[in-house]
Amino acid sequence: MTKIPMTTPLVEMDGDEMTRILWQMIKDELILPFVDLKTEYYDLGLLHRNETQDQVTVDAANATKKYGVAVKCATITPNKQRMEEYPQLTQMWKSPNGTIRSLLDGTVFRAPILISTIKPVVKNWTKPITIARHAYGDVYKSIDFQTDEPGECTMTFKGVSGKETTLSVQKVDGAAVWQGAHNKESSIRSFAHACFQYATSTKQSLWFSTKDTIAKVYDGYFKQIFEEVFEDYKAEFDKLGIEYFYTLIDDAVARVIRSEGGYIWACKNYDGDVMSDMVSTAFGSLAMMTSVLCTPDGNFEYEAAHGTVTRHYYQYLDGKETSTNPIATIFAWSGALSKRGEKDGNDALVKFGQALEKASLDVLESGVMTKDLVGLVAEGVEAKSVSSKDFIAAIRQRLGALINR
């Protein structure tokens, strides 16, 4: 069989632990036999990030700007426990996802992968709910510190003009902790544009939620900018018959639970992190969630929404067979390959990405799946738990049948 050619490389960002193992299995079994794969490779594994003082993450982000499409494996963001686990680390490196999102000025869109045999916990959800997560600032770029005596904390801004503004944060009568967060007008505006562009391209209504009744200035600024930017898209929204509306985040949660789905829910950075986990779990599993970083200038980075599956990795190192779900990582590859084909006018590559997704879903619908999904199938559905290796082999067989029709 002649392999599908590629004219422009993908930016390939390798990762950590069990997802790194699955990454190679997916390439070897599901992509390389069918595609003349061209990638510019970056190893974002924790130890290599440490060796390069995290320069490899910056280089990968810049390569994404150059080539326009990237695919990323799950990576470790070290905490205190990880520092003990990896004593060779020179510092507690920041989240590579956060670094990449910041450098690309992108917005993350996360949506569940649905199959008919797994019903959402929220029974009235019949359509996917896409979470649009702002990718800059707030708690992820905050600074914090602790004090151990009574006193007052102030916050001062010094403008380049020389003008200063000082506010009292709080007076305390004992020990306390403090945190300072920020966001940028340019980033919020890019976030708004990305959300409205994605809504029109997917023909879905857009909901946006913050808590401007409490954070009247901070969250109110987000609300104001979204309203301003919406004016550029209002005519297109009307033409498509979709809507944009703003609501408080607690009201949004109630609306989401009562809804049937089928819209985009835009959230600030931390809100989006939490709500995407809630939505994915209610739909079935984090391993069944896509994650796409989109930038205002048309660059895309595809990844799985979940972590590195540490527990399974140590089982794998002990020589034990694991049943780790690779679907989200497969969909990262299929999405990136399809987008690469779309940008290059390579219809064969687009169709391959679509066939890879269909083959994966067909295998799941047949009842063959990894252990994490077996307990989620609807009553009366027969499901068989298989190892990751056998699951990928089943997809390979189905993919070959689809392509050779």
N, C-alpha and C positions, 0 to 999 in steps of 0.2 A: 504494500500500500504506500502511495506517495504521501509524504508528510505535508501538512498545511504550512506554507511559508510565512515568515514574518519579515516585514521590512524595517520596522523600528523596534528597538528593545523595550521590554518592560523594566522598570526599576524593581529589583527583587531584594526584599529585606528579610533575611533569615532571623530566627528567634531563639527561644529557649525551651529546654526540658521536653515534655512529651509532645508539644506542638511542633517542635523542631524535628522530632522523629517522624511524625505524621506528614510534615511538610515534604520530606524527602520521599516518603512512600507515595504521596499524591503525585509528585513530579515523575517518579519512576514508572508508576502504573497507569496513571490517568492522563498525563500530558505528553511526555517525551515519546511514547509510541505513536502519537498521532500528529504532533506539532513539531516543526523545526524551531524549537524554542530559542528565542534570543532574549537574554536579560543582562542588565548591568547589576552585578551582585554586590550586596553589602551585608556583612555579618553583624547583625545587631544583637547577637548573643551577649549576655551580661559581661562575660570575661573579656570579650573583644572590645566592647564599649569601654571597659576599664583600661585595657591596654592602650587605646587610642585617646584616652581622656575624653571620651564621648564625641570626638571629632567625627567618627564614622556616622553618627546619627545626623549631624549637620550636613555631612556630605550626601547622605541618602536623601535628605529633604531637598537639597539643591539639585540633585539629579532628577528628582520628581518634577521640579520646575522646568528642567531642560527637556525631558522626554514626555511629560504630561500624564503618564499613567504609572502607578506603582502598585505592588502587591506586598503585603507585610504579614509576617508570622507574629504570633503572640510573644511578648517579651516580659522579662522580670523588671519590676520597679522595686529596688531593694529597700527594705525597712531594717529595723534593728536586728530582727531575727535573721534576715538574709545576710547581713554584715557578719554575723557569727557563722553562718553556713558557708559563706565565701570569704574567708579571712584575707585573701589576697586583694580584696577591693580597697582602693585608696580613698574612696569617699562614697557616700550614699547618693548615687547618681539619680538624677531626676527621671521622671517618666519619659521614655523615648516618644511615646504617643503625644504627650504634652509638648515636647520640644518640636516635633514635626508639625503639629497643629499650629503652634505659634509661628514657626518660620514660614509656613504656607498660607497663614491667615485663612484657614479653612473651617468649614462647618461639618460636623459629623452627623450623618443620617443613618439611623439604625432601624431595621424592620425585621419582624419575625418571618421565618420560613415555615409555611403552613403545609400540612398534609391532612387528608381527610380522616385518617384513622386516629389522630390525636386532637381532641377537642379542648379549647381553652377552658381554664378554670372559670373565667367569666363567660357564662353560657351564651350571652347575647352578642359576644364578639364574633362576628362572621367574616370580617375583613381585617387585613393587617393594619396596625397602628405604627406609623413611622415616627420615631423620636428624632428631632433635629436638635443637636446639642451644640451650643456655642463653644468655641474651642480656645478661648483666650481668657486669661485673667481670673478674677474673683478669688476663691480660696486657693486655686492652683498656683497663683503668683503672689499670694499673701505673705506677709512676714508676721511672726508672732514671738512673744517673749513672756517671761514670768517675773513677777516681783514679789517680795516677801515682807513688805511693810506698808503702812498707810501712806497715801500720797495722791497725786493727781497725774493723769496721763493727758497729754495734749497732742494734737496733730497739726503739723505746719506744712503749708505749700509755699515754696519759693519760686516765683516766676522768673523767666529770663529777663523780664523788664525790671526786676528788682522788687516788685511788689510781693508782699507776704500776707498770707491769710492763716490765722491760727484759731483752732477750735478746741474747746475742752471736751475730751472724750468722756471722762468720768473721774470723780473723786472717790477713793475707796478707803475703808477703815481697817484694812488688813491685806493679807496676801491676795494676789489676783493674777489672771492671765489676760493677755492683750493680743489683738490681731488687727492688722491693717490690710485691707484689700483695695483693689483698683480695677478699672477697666478703661479702655480707650474708645473715644468717639468713632475713630476710623474702623476699629474692629467690630463694634456693635453695628455700624452701618453695613459693613461687609457681611456680617451675619444675617442681617435683615434681607439684603439683596439675594444672598444664597438661598434663603428660605423661600422667598417669593419666586425665584427662578425655578427652584426644584418643584414647587407647588404647580406652577404652570406647565412644566415639562412632564409631570406625572398626572396632571389634571386632578389634583386632590386639594381639598380645602385646607387652610392653614389656621391652626390655633396657636396663640402665643400667650404664655402665662408668666407672671412674676408676682411679687408681693409689694406693689407700690403704695399700699395703704400703710405699711410699716416703714420700708425703706423709701420714703417719699422722693428723695432726690436721686439716690442710686438706681433703684428699680424704675422710678419714674422716668429717668433718662432713657432707659431701654424702651419703655412704652412710647415715649415721644418720638424717638428715632424710627421705630417700626411704623408709626402712623405717617411720618413724613415720607418714608421710602415707599409705603404702600401706594401712594398717589401715582408713582411711576408704573404700577402694575394693575391699578384698579380696572382700567378698560379691558385688559386681557382677562382678568378674573371674571368680569361680567360676561364677556364673550364665551368663556368656558363654562359658565354656570357654577363656579366654585366661590367660596367666601373666605374672607379673613376676619377673625375677630380676636379681641383681647379679653382675658379674664384673669382674675386672681388665681394663683396656683392651687389653693385649696378648693376653689370652685371647679377648677379644671379637673382635678382628681375625681370629684363627684361626677362631672359630666362624662369623663372617660369611662368610668365604671358602668354608667348607664347606657353608653353608646353601643353601636354595632361595629365601630371601627371605620377604617377607610379614609383616614385623614392624616395630616402631618401635625405633630404636636411639638412646637418649638419651645425650648427651655434654656435658661442660663446654664452655665458650665456644670456646676455641681448638681443642680436639679436634673439636668439631662442624664448625668451619670447614674443617679439613683433611679429615675423613672424608667430608663431603658432596661435596667435589671428587673424592675417590677413588671414591666410589660412583657419582657422575654420569658420570665418565669411563669407568668400567668398564661402565656400562649403555649408553654411547654418546657423550654430549656434554653439557657444561654448558648448552648452549642447549636441552637437552631435560630441564630440571629445574625443578620448581615450588618456590616458596618462600612460605610463609604464616606471618606473625607472629600468634600468638594470645595474648590476655591473659587473666588469671584472671577479669576482669569481662566477658568476652564480646566484645571488640573484635578486628577482623581487619584485617591489612594484607597485600596480595598484591603480589608483585614477581617479577621474573626472578632466578634465582640467579647469573647471570653478570655480567660487567662491561660497559663502555661500547663495546667493540669499536673501539678507537682506530685500528688499522691500516686498517680499512674506512672509517672516517670520513674519513681523509685522502685515501683513494682517491676517495671521494664528492666531497670538496672540489675535487679535480683534475678533476672531471667524468666520472670512470670509473663504470661500472655495477658494483654490488657484488652478491654473492650471500650476504647476511648472514641467518642463521637467526632468524626472529622468533617461533618457536613459544613459547618460555618467556614472552615479553612478551604474546603473544596469550592464553596461559593465565592470566596475571596478571589481565588484563581480564575473561576469562570467569569466573574464580573470584570476582572482586570483584562482578561483576554478578549472578551466581547467589546469592551471600551477601546482597547488598542485597535481591534479590527475596525470599529466604527470610525475612529479618528483617521485611520490609514486607508479607508475605503476597501478593506479586506473582508469581503462578505463571508468567505469560507471560515475565517477566524471567528467572526461574530456567531455564525451558525454552530461552530464547535463549542463555544462557550454555552450556548443555549442547549446543545445536546448533552453536555456534561451535567448541567443542572437537571435536565429531564431524566437522564439515566439515574442520577442520585435519588430523585423523588420516586421514580418507578420502583427502585429497590426497596425504599422505605414503605411505599404503598403495598408492596407484596408481603410485608410483614417481616422482612429481614432487616434487622437494625441492631444498634449497639445497646448495651445493657441499660444505659441511662433512660432510654425511651420506652423500653418494654413495659414498665409499670405505668406509663402514661396513656397507652392506647385505650380506645373506647371499649366498653364492655362487649364481649362477644367477638372481638377481633383477635385472630390468632397471630401472635408475634413470636419471633425466634431471635434470641440473643446470640450474636456471633462476635468474634474478636475483630479488632480494627483491621487486621490483615485480611480476614475473610470478607469483611464488609466492603473494603476497597476492591477486592477481587471480584465481588459480585457486581459492583458498579462498573468495573473494567469490562466484564462480559456484556453487560447491558449496553454500555457505550459503544463497544465494537459492533453490536447488532444494529444500533441506531445509525451509525455512520456508514455501515456497509449495505444498507437497504438499497 
